[in-house]
């Protein structure tokens, strides 16, 4: 194996993983009701996902996606 062959396969692998994350985020976003979104409106998230590509997809998974049922949210108040 030559170095360029390994580099090409590594690039292809990273590209497939990034596209997979983005595609999953877009589909998940499309199936989510706006009332369940944690931060922005549906229009804002759509712009972030389309123009933000992979970074927008990661932002959706981290900050916009609804909490799964049964997951207790942290309260902002002190106890």
C-alpha positions as CSV (number, residue, x, y, z in Angstrom):
1,X,0.0,0.0,0.0
2,X,1.2,3.4,-0.9
3,X,0.8,6.5,1.2
4,X,-1.6,8.1,-1.3
5,X,-3.8,5.1,-1.3
6,X,-4.2,5.1,2.5
7,X,-4.7,8.9,2.5
8,X,-7.5,8.5,-0.1
9,X,-9.2,5.8,1.9
10,X,-8.9,7.8,5.1
11,X,-10.4,10.9,3.4
12,X,-13.3,8.8,2.0
13,X,-13.9,7.4,5.5
14,X,-14.0,10.8,7.1
15,X,-16.3,12.1,4.3
16,X,-18.7,9.2,4.7
17,X,-18.8,9.7,8.5
18,X,-19.4,13.5,8.2
19,X,-22.2,13.0,5.6
20,X,-23.8,10.4,7.8
21,X,-23.8,12.7,10.8
22,X,-25.3,15.5,8.7
23,X,-27.9,13.3,7.0
24,X,-29.0,11.8,10.4
25,X,-29.3,15.4,11.8
26,X,-31.4,16.6,8.9
27,X,-33.7,13.6,9.0
28,X,-34.0,13.9,12.8
29,X,-34.7,17.7,12.5
30,X,-37.4,17.0,9.9
31,X,-39.2,14.6,12.2
32,X,-39.0,16.9,15.3
33,X,-42.0,19.1,16.2
34,X,-41.0,22.7,16.7
35,X,-42.6,22.7,20.2
36,X,-40.0,20.0,21.3
37,X,-36.9,21.9,20.1
38,X,-34.7,23.1,23.0
39,X,-33.3,26.4,21.6
40,X,-34.1,28.1,18.3
41,X,-37.2,28.0,16.0
42,X,-37.5,25.5,13.2
43,X,-36.6,28.1,10.6
44,X,-33.4,29.0,12.4
45,X,-32.4,25.4,12.8
46,X,-33.1,24.8,9.2
47,X,-30.7,27.5,8.2
48,X,-28.0,26.3,10.6
49,X,-28.3,22.7,9.3
50,X,-28.2,23.6,5.6
51,X,-25.4,26.2,5.8
52,X,-23.5,24.8,8.7
53,X,-23.2,21.3,7.2
54,X,-21.5,19.0,9.6
55,X,-21.0,21.6,12.3
56,X,-24.7,22.5,12.0
57,X,-25.5,18.8,12.4
58,X,-23.4,18.4,15.5
59,X,-25.0,21.6,16.9
60,X,-28.4,20.2,16.3
61,X,-27.5,16.9,18.1
62,X,-26.0,18.8,21.0
63,X,-28.2,21.8,21.4
64,X,-31.5,21.6,19.5
65,X,-32.7,18.0,19.6
66,X,-35.3,17.2,22.2
67,X,-34.3,15.3,25.3
68,X,-35.2,11.6,25.2
69,X,-38.3,10.7,27.2
70,X,-37.4,9.8,30.8
71,X,-34.2,11.9,30.9
72,X,-34.3,14.4,33.7
73,X,-33.2,17.9,32.8
74,X,-30.9,19.9,35.0
75,X,-32.6,22.8,36.7
76,X,-30.9,26.2,36.5
77,X,-31.6,26.9,40.2
78,X,-29.4,26.0,43.1
79,X,-30.5,23.6,45.8
